[in-house]
Amino acid sequence: MGSGRSARPWISLNMAMTADGKTATATRSISSFGSPHDRRHLYELRAQADAVMTGAGTVRSENADLAAGANHFRALRRRNGLSPENLRVVVSRGAKLSPALRVFSEPGGALIILTTRQAHPRAVAAAERRGAAVARFGARDVDLPAAIRWLADAWKVRRLHCEGGAELNQALFAADLVDEIHVTWCPWIFGGRTSPTLAEGVGFGSLAEARRFRLSSVRQRGKELFLRFVRESRALARSAKGGVTRRSARR
Ligand SMILES: NC(=O)c1ccc[n+]([C@@H]2O[C@H](COP(=O)([O-])OP(=O)(O)OC[C@H]3O[C@@H](n4cnc5c(N)ncnc54)[C@H](OP(=O)(O)O)[C@@H]3O)[C@@H](O)[C@H]2O)c1
């Protein structure tokens, strides 16, 4: 990284998963199957990040607002040395997002749409009229390394937290950008060849290409297991040691 540029943000990912490894039903309609413990965990993880990011598919199917949540989570963010609201980042090739989506109407941090040169100027203008900052990276897919560098430089993002879905997750894994994974393992079986999992897309063809993580903690709360994995890599393994605690949320 050249002088004057910010370091790449630490990138974490959080998903709830059934006992058979699915993250939604075959219709992709039900993905909020976690308990209230899982819900709290989701907001506690958001409270460690400057920005929360999802793919457009997740925003469309879950209509999530990607915001910091109730006052006590906003207070937790302050204790973590962060602003009360996280930035909200949506990744989309076409930037075609319905005006009815809650990311446009619910209070929260600035909304940033990372898109491509494919995005129609009308879609970009419509999102901008609704208050979003739109930035184009790449021709076919969003060039995630470039987009994330821009988030670090222009928006001072040091910790970026991704909440899926499967397509965006796989693009992050393919670019080798994920430092930490949180999985809530839930006592459900959804089955189904087409039910989404944590990462989809083309995938890796061999063990040599596959991304490797190390299990760093397992915690049971109620009927669910909360797992944390950190990447196995020379450069970042050191930063991963000891994990991220609420008190040391920033590196
Ligand atoms: N259990 C959980 O914790 C959890 C969490 C999140 C989501 N889910 C579930 O997962 C399913 C959604 O999965 P999904 O794979 O459709 O989700 P996704 O990755 O959120 O959305 C796919 C869309 O995001 C955009 N996108 C993703 N990667 C991109 C890239 N590299 N470049 C440009 N655009 C990119 C594209 O948007 P455009 O179409 O706008 O171009 C693409 O069509 C839903 O059923 C959801 O409920 C479950």
The ligand as an SDF file (V2000), in Angstrom:
LIG
                    3D

 48 52  0  0  0  0  0  0  0  0999 V2000
  -28.9610  -16.6110    7.5500 N   0  0  0  0  0  0  0  0  0  0  0  0
  -28.3320  -15.4760    7.4080 C   0  0  0  0  0  0  0  0  0  0  0  0
  -27.6070  -15.0410    8.2920 O   0  0  0  0  0  0  0  0  0  0  0  0
  -28.5030  -14.6900    6.1330 C   0  0  0  0  0  0  0  0  0  0  0  0
  -27.8260  -13.4740    5.9840 C   0  0  0  0  0  0  0  0  0  0  0  0
  -27.9580  -12.7910    4.7860 C   0  0  0  0  0  0  0  0  0  0  0  0
  -28.7380  -13.2930    3.7650 C   0  0  0  0  0  0  0  0  0  0  0  0
  -29.3890  -14.4690    3.9480 N   0  0  0  0  0  0  0  0  0  0  0  0
  -30.2210  -15.0360    2.8770 C   0  0  0  0  0  0  0  0  0  0  0  0
  -29.3990  -15.2500    1.7230 O   0  0  0  0  0  0  0  0  0  0  0  0
  -30.1960  -15.0580    0.5500 C   0  0  0  0  0  0  0  0  0  0  0  0
  -29.5510  -13.9760   -0.3160 C   0  0  0  0  0  0  0  0  0  0  0  0
  -28.4180  -14.5220   -0.9360 O   0  0  0  0  0  0  0  0  0  0  0  0
  -27.8490  -13.8740   -2.2390 P   0  0  0  0  0  0  0  0  0  0  0  0
  -26.6880  -14.6770   -2.6790 O   0  0  0  0  0  0  0  0  0  0  0  0
  -28.9400  -13.5290   -3.1940 O   0  0  0  0  0  0  0  0  0  0  0  0
  -27.4100  -12.5310   -1.5930 O   0  0  0  0  0  0  0  0  0  0  0  0
  -26.5360  -11.3030   -1.8430 P   0  0  0  0  0  0  0  0  0  0  0  0
  -25.0880  -11.5900   -2.0610 O   0  0  0  0  0  0  0  0  0  0  0  0
  -26.9330  -10.4510   -0.6900 O   0  0  0  0  0  0  0  0  0  0  0  0
  -27.1860  -10.6520   -3.1430 O   0  0  0  0  0  0  0  0  0  0  0  0
  -26.8520  -10.9530   -4.4520 C   0  0  0  0  0  0  0  0  0  0  0  0
  -26.9130   -9.6220   -5.1970 C   0  0  0  0  0  0  0  0  0  0  0  0
  -25.9910   -8.7070   -4.5920 O   0  0  0  0  0  0  0  0  0  0  0  0
  -25.2360   -8.0310   -5.5850 C   0  0  0  0  0  0  0  0  0  0  0  0
  -23.8700   -8.5400   -5.5620 N   0  0  0  0  0  0  0  0  0  0  0  0
  -23.3590   -9.5340   -4.7700 C   0  0  0  0  0  0  0  0  0  0  0  0
  -22.0440   -9.6720   -4.9960 N   0  0  0  0  0  0  0  0  0  0  0  0
  -21.7240   -8.7570   -5.9340 C   0  0  0  0  0  0  0  0  0  0  0  0
  -20.5080   -8.3810   -6.5780 C   0  0  0  0  0  0  0  0  0  0  0  0
  -19.3360   -8.9910   -6.2950 N   0  0  0  0  0  0  0  0  0  0  0  0
  -20.5570   -7.3900   -7.4880 N   0  0  0  0  0  0  0  0  0  0  0  0
  -21.7090   -6.7610   -7.7740 C   0  0  0  0  0  0  0  0  0  0  0  0
  -22.9000   -7.0530   -7.2090 N   0  0  0  0  0  0  0  0  0  0  0  0
  -22.8860   -8.0400   -6.2840 C   0  0  0  0  0  0  0  0  0  0  0  0
  -25.9900   -8.2930   -6.8780 C   0  0  0  0  0  0  0  0  0  0  0  0
  -27.0080   -7.2990   -6.8650 O   0  0  0  0  0  0  0  0  0  0  0  0
  -27.8750   -6.7550   -8.0840 P   0  0  0  0  0  0  0  0  0  0  0  0
  -28.8570   -7.8470   -8.3790 O   0  0  0  0  0  0  0  0  0  0  0  0
  -28.5550   -5.5390   -7.5670 O   0  0  0  0  0  0  0  0  0  0  0  0
  -26.9390   -6.4770   -9.1940 O   0  0  0  0  0  0  0  0  0  0  0  0
  -26.5150   -9.7070   -6.6590 C   0  0  0  0  0  0  0  0  0  0  0  0
  -27.6350  -10.0030   -7.4640 O   0  0  0  0  0  0  0  0  0  0  0  0
  -31.5630  -14.5920    1.0000 C   0  0  0  0  0  0  0  0  0  0  0  0
  -32.4160  -15.7000    1.0570 O   0  0  0  0  0  0  0  0  0  0  0  0
  -31.2750  -14.0500    2.3820 C   0  0  0  0  0  0  0  0  0  0  0  0
  -32.4350  -14.0520    3.1700 O   0  0  0  0  0  0  0  0  0  0  0  0
  -29.2740  -15.1900    5.0980 C   0  0  0  0  0  0  0  0  0  0  0  0
  1  2  1  0
  2  3  2  0
  2  4  1  0
  4  5  1  0
  4 48  2  0
  5  6  2  0
  6  7  1  0
  7  8  2  0
  8  9  1  0
  8 48  1  0
  9 10  1  0
  9 46  1  0
 10 11  1  0
 11 12  1  0
 11 44  1  0
 12 13  1  0
 13 14  1  0
 14 15  2  0
 14 16  1  0
 14 17  1  0
 17 18  1  0
 18 19  2  0
 18 20  1  0
 18 21  1  0
 21 22  1  0
 22 23  1  0
 23 24  1  0
 23 42  1  0
 24 25  1  0
 25 26  1  0
 25 36  1  0
 26 27  1  0
 26 35  1  0
 27 28  2  0
 28 29  1  0
 29 30  1  0
 29 35  2  0
 30 31  1  0
 30 32  2  0
 32 33  1  0
 33 34  2  0
 34 35  1  0
 36 37  1  0
 36 42  1  0
 37 38  1  0
 38 39  2  0
 38 40  1  0
 38 41  1  0
 42 43  1  0
 44 45  1  0
 44 46  1  0
 46 47  1  0
M  CHG  2   8   1  16  -1
M  END
$$$$
